Amino acid sequence: MSAPRTPDASGPVDAGGQVDASGQVDASEAVGPADPSGAPASVPSTGPASVPTAAPVAPATAAALAPVFVRLKLTLLRNGLRQSSGRRFAYVLSALGALLLAAGQLAGLVVLRGSAHAGTLTVLLTALLALGWAVMPLFFPSGDETLDPTRLVMLPLRPRPLVGALLAASLVGLGPLFTFLLLTGSAVATAYGTAAIAVAVVAVPLTLLVCVALARAVATANIRLLTSRKGRDLAVLSGLVIAVGFQLVNFGAQRLGDAGGLAALDPVAEAVRWLPPASATGAVESASEGAYGRAAAQLLLSAGALAALLFAWRRSLVKLMTAPDSSTLAAAGPSRRESAAAAAGSGTGAVARVVARAARLLSGTSGGRTGAVVGRSLRYVWRDPKTKAAWVTSLAIGLIVPVFNALQGTGTIYLACFAAGMLGVQMYNQFGQDTSAFWMVALTISSPRDAYLELRARALAMLVIILPYATLVTVVTAAVLGDWRPLPEALGLSFALVGAMLATGAVASARFPYSIPQDSGYKNVAPGQAGLAWISIFGGMLGAALLCAPVLGLTLWIHAAGAEEWSWLLLPTGAVYGTLVAWGGLRLAGPPTAWRLPEILTAVSKG
């Protein structure tokens, strides 16, 4: 996929090699196939006669490769969007959302021009952008699939031109455009005078290049991890990081308002403005203040950081494309017996034992459908990347929202019901997580009772996690608020909500199943099934809220009548009501599940 070579009179060249004056080939810097020892592929040479001289060619340069890689990325993007209308719609929607957000940020930064603390905000914003670019490859590895360097290992490409071409291709996309708009707004907010504008013209592209090179260097250094099973498990943390990040930003913004605004961040900004790539943004403000020496030093810091990142990226690229992947060497792996023994003594083995004990406890026996289904469901939660990601995100957000609001003094104990709601959503689309393997489950269902037992066991597996976690979140929220009186009624409402969501989730799983794609770690709905997902989740949540209306009405009546001394009755009332509602929903979902097995299998197998 390299650019066309042109004849050169300097001598012949082999794949990826360099040519000296005598026509000998030097492959010391060639990026190509590796032998089993891990050394770069060498090119035997016996002199000029060893290679025909009819069509000598010169090695491709970065300038020649860059257009090829840019066209490659655009072609892959275009072909990907042609696959389905759902993918095109999602891409256009995300592009419009990103551009509108960037335009809003750009307008806000322009309005900030003239503020005494504009430099503080722009420097910290640049630092946050760089941090986002650094961690993005770890949590969203699929973003670099279109130009995965391991797919180029057999091509005669040398490291230096390859790095330049990949860097050029990485500048194409929504992420670089979003970053460029924010950096432009930061420059507009702090640039005053001709010198500052000249510095801004250099600082904006320099900062963008540092951010992109940082992301590529991190991705290349971790590419083998990110493409492994452990790497896919690492993506589980993406939802957690995003949830925590949003709450921390919200928490910090409120604290800033109490501390007097951006002035409280000036000491932090003074230190950050000397850290690349924020130093390039700080150079614009320094030039506006007439401190040209300081501006030059800050630009040099960012330029040095860019050079260091490109050097580290090149070294990682050479190692990646010339050294064998040790995980593929069978001789290096332990035997099956050793692996089993290691797993038994590891955390995975301990979790497996807990899963087995929970299954036996809930089934009341050592076998039977209930025990098998509970064990399978809990193993999905622990081992399936998609299921684990959904659960980890729900657990994190369910705790963060009520506790963070309580810490800020704006929360209430009733927000603890958010944890029950987030976890209850996992009951929706129960069969979608089975994908095409649902046919094995379908073979075990021959009657509505079998379907009821299957759904009941899945609900019991969820209750093993939901009930203690919802209780813990409610107790922690009450402790943070220092108000224990409404704890029983908050727990009663949570238990009623859990029962209602189990009921509506079972019905939605039978009536509106949809497929969860397995070829991507971040697509949770197959193309063309987005409407089913919306109906299943949001329709079910609305139905659950309506089912909880009696318990909620009783709570409001107790407070309106001034009978708070009887509020403790809401705990047993909510628990009993939730149990009855869940039982009724499971019974109601049994017959349609048994009747619609072929339709369910077809729906969940599209991914």
C-alpha distance (Angstrom), angle and dihedral (degrees) to the residues before:
residue distance angle dihedral
M1 . . .
S2 3.75 . .
A3 3.76 123.2 .
P4 3.81 119.4 -88.8
R5 3.78 113.1 -81.2
T6 3.78 120.7 -128.3
P7 3.80 126.1 -145.8
D8 3.77 115.0 -91.5
A9 3.75 127.2 -171.7
S10 3.78 93.8 -146.6
G11 3.79 93.0 89.2
P12 3.76 143.4 -85.6
V13 3.74 124.2 -46.7
D14 3.77 133.3 -162.0
A15 3.80 127.1 -147.7
G16 3.78 108.6 -51.1
G17 3.79 94.5 -16.0
Q18 3.76 132.3 128.0
V19 3.78 125.0 -122.3
D20 3.78 125.0 -133.8
A21 3.75 126.9 -164.9
S22 3.79 93.9 -87.6
G23 3.76 94.0 53.1
Q24 3.81 94.6 -106.5
V25 3.79 117.4 145.1
D26 3.82 120.8 -125.7
A27 3.82 112.6 -162.8
S28 3.79 96.7 174.8
E29 3.77 91.1 113.5
A30 3.77 98.4 33.0
V31 3.77 117.6 124.4
G32 3.76 106.6 -146.2
P33 3.79 144.8 109.6
A34 3.76 117.0 -25.7
D35 3.76 129.1 -138.9
P36 3.84 118.8 -125.8
S37 3.79 91.8 -93.1
G38 3.77 91.8 64.2
A39 3.82 97.1 -114.7
P40 3.79 120.1 133.6
A41 3.75 115.2 -92.0
S42 3.77 109.9 -90.0
V43 3.78 125.4 -148.0
P44 3.80 115.9 -139.8
S45 3.75 112.5 -134.2
T46 3.78 130.3 -172.8
G47 3.75 98.2 176.0
P48 3.74 136.9 -76.8
A49 3.81 91.9 -45.1
S50 3.80 92.1 62.6
V51 3.80 92.6 75.3
P52 3.80 125.0 44.5
T53 3.76 111.1 -109.7
A54 3.78 95.9 -153.1
A55 3.80 94.7 102.0
P56 3.81 111.4 18.0
V57 3.80 113.8 -178.2
A58 3.78 136.5 -166.7
P59 3.83 124.5 -127.7
A60 3.78 115.6 -96.0
T61 3.77 118.3 -102.5
A62 3.78 129.1 -141.9
A63 3.80 90.3 -105.8
A64 3.79 90.0 56.3
L65 3.80 95.7 44.0
A66 3.81 98.4 45.0
P67 3.85 96.8 72.7
V68 3.81 89.6 47.0
F69 3.80 92.8 53.9
V70 3.79 93.1 43.9
R71 3.81 90.4 52.5
L72 3.80 89.0 46.3
K73 3.78 92.2 55.0
L74 3.79 93.1 46.4
T75 3.80 91.1 47.9
L76 3.80 92.7 50.6
L77 3.79 90.3 48.3
R78 3.80 92.4 49.4
N79 3.80 93.2 47.7
G80 3.78 91.3 47.7
L81 3.79 91.6 53.5
R82 3.80 90.7 49.6
Q83 3.81 91.6 61.7
S84 3.79 96.2 79.0
S85 3.77 142.2 -6.0
G86 3.80 89.7 -126.7
R87 3.78 91.3 60.5
R88 3.82 91.4 48.1
F89 3.79 91.1 49.4
A90 3.80 92.3 49.4
Y91 3.81 92.2 47.9
V92 3.81 94.0 47.4
L93 3.80 91.0 46.3
S94 3.80 93.0 49.4
A95 3.82 91.1 45.1
L96 3.79 92.1 51.8
G97 3.79 91.2 46.6
A98 3.81 92.7 49.9
L99 3.80 92.9 46.6
L100 3.80 93.4 47.7
L101 3.79 90.6 49.3
A102 3.79 91.4 47.7
A103 3.80 91.2 47.6
G104 3.79 90.4 51.1
Q105 3.80 91.6 49.3
L106 3.80 90.7 47.1
A107 3.80 91.5 51.4
G108 3.79 91.3 47.5
L109 3.80 92.3 51.4
V110 3.80 91.3 48.4
V111 3.81 90.0 51.7
L112 3.82 88.1 50.1
R113 3.81 89.6 63.0
G114 3.78 108.9 121.2
S115 3.79 95.4 26.9
A116 3.78 116.3 130.9
H117 3.81 91.1 -129.5
A118 3.81 99.4 42.4
G119 3.81 91.0 109.3
T120 3.79 91.4 52.8
L121 3.78 92.5 53.6
T122 3.82 95.7 44.6
V123 3.80 93.9 49.1
L124 3.80 93.2 49.5
L125 3.81 91.3 44.2
T126 3.81 90.2 54.4
A127 3.80 90.6 49.6
L128 3.80 90.6 51.6
L129 3.81 90.6 49.2
A130 3.80 90.9 52.2
L131 3.79 90.6 48.6
G132 3.79 89.9 51.4
W133 3.80 91.6 50.8
A134 3.81 90.0 49.3
V135 3.80 96.6 52.6
M136 3.81 97.1 34.6
P137 3.84 95.2 83.9
L138 3.79 90.9 51.7
F139 3.79 95.0 54.9
F140 3.80 100.3 28.0
P141 3.82 105.5 36.5
S142 3.80 93.0 155.5
G143 3.80 88.9 72.5
D144 3.82 90.2 80.0
E145 3.79 98.3 43.4
T146 3.81 92.5 104.6
L147 3.82 91.3 64.6
D148 3.79 103.2 26.5
P149 3.83 104.3 166.5
T150 3.81 92.1 -146.4
R151 3.82 88.3 68.0
L152 3.80 89.4 61.4
V153 3.78 96.4 53.1
M154 3.81 95.1 107.7
L155 3.80 94.5 50.9
P156 3.83 121.7 96.0
L157 3.79 95.9 -113.2
R158 3.79 126.0 140.6
P159 3.82 121.2 -140.0
R160 3.79 100.7 -113.0
P161 3.83 97.8 52.2
L162 3.80 90.2 40.0
V163 3.80 92.4 54.9
G164 3.79 91.2 49.5
A165 3.80 92.7 48.6
L166 3.80 93.4 47.3
L167 3.81 90.5 48.2
A168 3.80 90.7 52.7
A169 3.79 91.9 48.6
S170 3.81 90.7 48.1
L171 3.79 89.8 60.8
V172 3.81 89.3 66.5
G173 3.78 113.7 88.4
L174 3.77 146.8 57.8
G175 3.80 94.8 -74.4
P176 3.81 96.0 59.2
L177 3.82 90.9 43.0
F178 3.81 91.3 51.0
T179 3.81 90.8 48.4
F180 3.80 92.7 46.5
L181 3.80 92.1 53.6
L182 3.81 92.3 50.0
L183 3.79 92.3 47.3
T184 3.80 90.2 48.5
G185 3.78 90.3 52.1
S186 3.81 90.0 49.2
A187 3.80 90.5 52.5
V188 3.81 92.2 48.4
A189 3.81 90.5 50.6
T190 3.82 94.3 54.8
A191 3.83 107.8 25.6
Y192 3.82 115.8 104.3
G193 3.78 121.0 165.8
T194 3.78 136.0 10.1
A195 3.80 94.9 -74.5
A196 3.80 92.7 52.0
I197 3.81 91.3 48.6
A198 3.81 89.7 51.2
V199 3.79 90.4 50.5
A200 3.81 90.2 47.8
V201 3.81 91.0 53.8
V202 3.81 87.5 59.1
A203 3.81 98.4 35.0
V204 3.83 98.5 54.2
P205 3.83 97.8 56.0
L206 3.80 91.0 37.2
T207 3.80 91.5 55.3
L208 3.79 91.3 46.5
L209 3.81 91.0 50.9
V210 3.82 91.3 49.9
C211 3.81 91.3 51.2
V212 3.80 93.7 48.4
A213 3.80 93.5 43.7
L214 3.79 89.6 49.3
A215 3.80 91.4 53.9
R216 3.81 93.0 46.6
A217 3.80 93.4 46.7
V218 3.80 91.8 50.7
A219 3.81 91.9 45.7
T220 3.82 93.6 48.7
A221 3.79 93.0 47.0
N222 3.81 90.2 52.3
I223 3.80 101.7 32.0
R224 3.80 95.0 114.8
L225 3.77 90.9 49.5
L226 3.79 93.2 46.7
T227 3.81 93.5 50.8
S228 3.81 93.6 48.9
R229 3.79 130.6 83.3
K230 3.80 89.8 -100.3
G231 3.78 89.2 53.2
R232 3.79 91.6 53.5
D233 3.78 88.2 49.8
L234 3.80 88.2 52.3
A235 3.79 88.3 61.2
V236 3.81 86.4 66.7
L237 3.77 87.4 77.8
S238 3.80 93.2 58.3
G239 3.78 94.2 84.9
L240 3.78 90.4 45.8
V241 3.79 93.2 50.9
I242 3.79 92.4 47.8
A243 3.80 92.6 48.0
V244 3.79 93.5 47.4
G245 3.80 91.3 43.9
F246 3.80 94.1 54.0
Q247 3.79 92.1 47.3
L248 3.80 92.3 47.5
V249 3.80 90.6 50.6
N250 3.80 90.3 49.3
F251 3.79 91.4 46.4
G252 3.80 92.1 47.7
A253 3.80 92.9 48.4
Q254 3.79 91.7 53.8
R255 3.79 91.4 46.9
L256 3.79 90.3 50.8
G257 3.78 89.9 53.9
D258 3.79 89.9 54.4
A259 3.81 93.1 45.2
G260 3.78 96.5 52.6
G261 3.79 104.5 -87.7
L262 3.78 129.7 -87.6
A263 3.80 92.8 -15.2
A264 3.80 87.9 82.1
L265 3.82 89.4 62.5
D266 3.80 97.1 52.8
P267 3.85 94.7 95.7
V268 3.81 90.9 50.9
A269 3.79 92.0 47.6
E270 3.82 91.3 51.8
A271 3.80 89.2 61.9
V272 3.81 96.9 38.5
R273 3.81 93.8 51.9
W274 3.84 87.9 71.4
L275 3.80 93.8 53.4
P276 3.83 117.6 89.0
P277 2.97 130.7 -85.1
A278 3.82 91.5 15.5
S279 3.80 86.6 56.9
A280 3.82 89.5 69.6
T281 3.81 90.2 55.2
G282 3.79 89.3 46.4
A283 3.81 89.2 52.7
V284 3.81 89.9 65.8
E285 3.79 91.4 57.1
S286 3.82 90.9 44.1
A287 3.81 90.6 53.8
S288 3.81 89.9 48.9
E289 3.80 88.6 55.5
G290 3.82 91.9 49.6
A291 3.83 94.5 -110.0
Y292 3.80 94.4 132.1
G293 3.78 95.3 162.1
R294 3.78 91.5 54.0
A295 3.80 90.4 46.8
A296 3.81 91.1 52.4
A297 3.81 91.5 49.3
Q298 3.80 91.5 50.6
L299 3.81 91.8 49.6
L300 3.80 90.4 48.9
L301 3.79 90.0 52.7
S302 3.81 91.6 55.8
A303 3.81 91.7 43.7
G304 3.80 90.0 51.3
A305 3.79 90.2 49.2
L306 3.81 89.9 52.0
A307 3.81 91.4 51.0
A308 3.81 91.5 48.4
L309 3.80 92.0 49.1
L310 3.80 92.4 49.3
F311 3.81 90.0 49.6
A312 3.81 92.3 49.2
W313 3.80 90.5 45.4
R314 3.81 91.0 51.8
R315 3.80 92.9 49.8
S316 3.82 92.0 48.7
L317 3.79 89.6 47.6
V318 3.81 93.3 52.7
K319 3.80 91.5 47.8
L320 3.78 92.2 46.5
M321 3.79 94.8 50.1
T322 3.81 99.8 39.8
A323 3.82 105.0 34.5
P324 3.82 119.8 74.1
D325 3.77 120.7 -115.2
S326 3.79 105.1 -106.4
S327 3.79 90.9 -153.8
T328 3.81 89.0 68.8
L329 3.79 94.8 54.3
A330 3.78 106.8 100.2
A331 3.78 93.3 -163.9
A332 3.78 91.3 60.7
G333 3.79 94.7 54.4
P334 3.82 123.9 88.6
S335 3.74 121.5 -110.9
R336 3.78 121.3 -94.1
R337 3.77 91.1 -104.5
E338 3.81 92.3 50.5
S339 3.81 90.6 48.7
A340 3.79 91.6 51.3
A341 3.78 91.2 49.0
A342 3.80 91.5 48.8
A343 3.80 91.6 49.0
A344 3.78 90.9 50.6
G345 3.79 90.4 57.0
S346 3.78 95.7 41.8
G347 3.77 133.4 81.2
T348 3.81 90.0 -95.6
G349 3.78 90.9 58.6
A350 3.80 90.9 48.5
V351 3.79 90.8 50.9
A352 3.79 90.1 48.6
R353 3.80 90.0 54.3
V354 3.81 91.2 49.6
V355 3.80 89.6 49.6
A356 3.79 91.7 50.9
R357 3.80 92.8 48.7
A358 3.80 92.0 48.8
A359 3.79 90.2 50.2
R360 3.81 92.5 51.6
L361 3.80 91.9 45.7
L362 3.79 94.4 51.1
S363 3.78 95.0 43.2
G364 3.78 94.3 47.8
T365 3.78 89.2 -137.2
S366 3.78 140.5 56.4
G367 3.80 93.2 -104.2
G368 3.79 142.4 14.9
R369 3.79 132.9 102.7
T370 3.78 95.6 -71.3
G371 3.78 95.2 55.5
A372 3.81 93.0 45.3
V373 3.82 94.3 48.1
V374 3.81 93.6 45.1
G375 3.78 90.9 50.5
R376 3.81 92.3 47.3
S377 3.81 92.8 48.4
L378 3.79 93.4 49.7
R379 3.78 90.9 48.0
Y380 3.80 89.1 52.9
V381 3.80 88.7 54.4
W382 3.79 91.6 51.3
R383 3.81 102.6 37.0
D384 3.81 111.4 22.5
P385 3.84 108.2 87.7
K386 3.82 95.6 -146.9
T387 3.81 94.4 46.7
K388 3.78 92.2 43.4
A389 3.80 91.6 50.3
A390 3.80 91.6 53.1
W391 3.79 93.0 48.0
V392 3.80 96.0 45.3
T393 3.79 91.5 49.4
S394 3.81 92.3 48.2
L395 3.81 92.4 47.1
A396 3.80 91.6 49.8
I397 3.80 97.5 45.8
G398 3.81 91.7 42.2
L399 3.80 89.4 59.0
I400 3.80 99.9 35.1
V401 3.81 98.9 53.4
P402 3.84 99.3 55.1
V403 3.81 96.9 33.6
F404 3.82 96.4 46.2
N405 3.78 91.4 47.6
A406 3.79 89.4 49.3
L407 3.81 90.5 50.7
Q408 3.80 90.0 52.3
G409 3.79 91.1 51.6
T410 3.80 93.3 -119.0
G411 3.80 98.8 95.2
T412 3.77 136.5 95.1
I413 3.77 131.9 -153.4
Y414 3.81 90.3 -113.7
L415 3.81 88.3 69.9
A416 3.81 85.4 72.9
C417 3.81 86.0 78.5
F418 3.80 84.6 72.3
A419 3.81 88.5 76.1
A420 3.80 91.7 55.5
G421 3.79 90.6 48.0
M422 3.81 94.9 49.0
L423 3.80 92.4 49.9
G424 3.79 93.6 41.6
V425 3.82 89.3 60.6
Q426 3.82 87.5 70.0
M427 3.81 88.4 73.4
Y428 3.81 90.5 68.0
N429 3.80 117.2 94.6
Q430 3.79 93.0 11.5
F431 3.79 93.0 168.6
G432 3.80 94.7 47.8
Q433 3.80 91.6 75.2
D434 3.82 88.8 59.3
T435 3.84 91.2 58.9
S436 3.82 113.0 -178.3
A437 3.81 90.2 -17.2
F438 3.80 86.7 76.3
W439 3.82 86.8 92.9
M440 3.84 87.8 77.4
V441 3.81 89.9 54.5
A442 3.81 90.8 45.3
L443 3.82 90.5 55.8
T444 3.81 89.9 60.7
I445 3.83 94.3 52.7
S446 3.81 115.7 81.8
S447 3.80 101.8 147.1
P448 3.81 141.3 25.6
R449 3.80 88.5 -100.4
D450 3.80 91.2 58.2
A451 3.79 89.2 50.6
Y452 3.81 90.7 48.6
L453 3.81 91.3 51.2
E454 3.81 90.6 48.8
L455 3.81 92.8 52.0
R456 3.81 92.6 41.9
A457 3.80 91.6 54.0
R458 3.80 91.2 49.8
A459 3.81 90.0 50.3
L460 3.82 90.7 49.6
A461 3.80 90.2 52.4
M462 3.79 89.5 53.7
L463 3.80 92.4 48.1
V464 3.80 89.6 57.7
I465 3.82 86.5 68.4
I466 3.80 104.1 26.3
L467 3.80 102.3 52.0
P468 3.83 99.0 52.1
Y469 3.80 92.2 38.6
A470 3.81 94.9 49.6
T471 3.80 89.0 47.9
L472 3.80 91.5 49.5
V473 3.82 93.5 49.4
T474 3.81 91.5 48.9
V475 3.81 92.6 49.6
V476 3.82 92.6 46.6
T477 3.81 91.4 49.1
A478 3.81 90.9 50.2
A479 3.81 90.2 49.2
V480 3.81 93.0 50.5
L481 3.80 91.3 48.1
G482 3.80 91.5 43.6
D483 3.81 90.7 -135.1
W484 3.82 115.0 118.8
R485 3.79 99.1 164.3
P486 3.83 97.8 86.4
L487 3.82 93.4 43.6
P488 3.86 95.9 103.3
E489 3.80 94.5 50.3
A490 3.81 92.2 45.3
L491 3.81 89.6 52.5
G492 3.80 90.9 47.2
L493 3.80 91.5 52.3
S494 3.82 90.7 48.0
F495 3.80 92.7 51.6
A496 3.81 91.9 47.5
L497 3.81 90.2 49.7
V498 3.81 91.6 49.7
G499 3.82 91.2 52.3
A500 3.81 91.9 47.7
M501 3.81 92.8 49.9
L502 3.80 92.1 48.1
A503 3.80 88.6 52.7
T504 3.79 96.9 47.6
G505 3.81 91.2 39.4
A506 3.80 91.6 56.9
V507 3.81 91.9 50.0
A508 3.82 91.9 45.7
S509 3.81 90.9 49.2
A510 3.80 89.7 56.2
R511 3.80 98.0 41.2
F512 3.83 104.0 33.7
P513 3.82 110.5 27.7
Y514 3.79 118.6 163.3
S515 3.79 136.9 -178.6
I516 3.81 125.8 -100.2
P517 3.84 109.3 -148.2
Q518 3.79 114.6 -124.7
D519 3.82 97.4 -166.2
S520 3.79 92.9 73.4
G521 3.76 131.2 46.7
Y522 3.78 93.2 -147.9
K523 3.81 107.4 41.0
N524 3.78 110.9 88.7
V525 3.80 99.3 174.3
A526 3.79 128.1 51.8
P527 3.82 115.9 -122.7
G528 3.78 111.7 -84.9
Q529 3.81 94.6 22.7
A530 3.79 99.9 82.1
G531 3.82 90.8 105.0
L532 3.81 90.9 55.2
A533 3.80 90.5 50.4
W534 3.81 92.3 50.8
I535 3.79 92.4 48.4
S536 3.78 92.8 46.1
I537 3.79 97.9 48.6
F538 3.78 105.8 31.2
G539 3.78 95.3 33.7
G540 3.78 89.2 49.9
M541 3.80 92.6 48.2
L542 3.79 90.9 51.2
G543 3.79 89.7 49.5
A544 3.81 90.5 49.4
A545 3.81 90.9 52.1
L546 3.81 90.0 52.1
L547 3.80 91.2 48.9
C548 3.81 89.8 53.0
A549 3.80 91.6 53.2
P550 3.86 95.4 98.4
V551 3.82 93.3 55.2
L552 3.78 91.7 42.3
G553 3.80 90.7 48.6
L554 3.81 90.6 50.6
T555 3.81 89.8 51.6
L556 3.80 92.1 51.3
W557 3.79 91.9 46.7
I558 3.83 92.6 52.4
H559 3.80 90.8 52.8
A560 3.81 94.2 43.0
A561 3.80 91.5 50.1
G562 3.79 92.5 48.0
A563 3.80 92.4 -121.4
E564 3.81 97.3 133.0
E565 3.80 90.1 143.8
W566 3.82 87.3 73.4
S567 3.79 94.9 49.7
W568 3.82 91.1 100.7
L569 3.82 87.3 72.4
L570 3.80 88.3 70.7
L571 3.82 90.5 73.4
P572 3.83 97.2 62.7
T573 3.80 90.7 33.3
G574 3.79 92.6 54.6
A575 3.80 92.8 44.9
V576 3.81 93.7 50.4
Y577 3.79 93.4 42.2
G578 3.80 92.0 49.0
T579 3.80 91.1 50.0
L580 3.80 92.7 50.9
V581 3.79 93.7 45.9
A582 3.81 92.0 48.7
W583 3.81 91.4 48.8
G584 3.79 90.9 49.6
G585 3.80 93.4 48.4
L586 3.80 92.5 49.1
R587 3.80 90.8 49.3
L588 3.79 90.4 48.9
A589 3.82 92.5 49.6
G590 3.82 95.0 49.2
P591 3.84 100.4 79.1
P592 3.84 97.7 45.5
T593 3.80 89.6 47.3
A594 3.81 91.3 53.9
W595 3.82 93.0 44.6
R596 3.82 96.4 45.3
L597 3.81 101.0 47.0
P598 3.86 94.4 122.2
E599 3.80 92.1 47.3
I600 3.80 91.7 47.3
L601 3.81 91.8 49.3
T602 3.80 91.1 50.3
A603 3.80 92.6 48.1
V604 3.82 96.5 49.1
S605 3.82 94.8 43.5
K606 3.81 97.8 63.6
G607 3.79 94.0 89.1
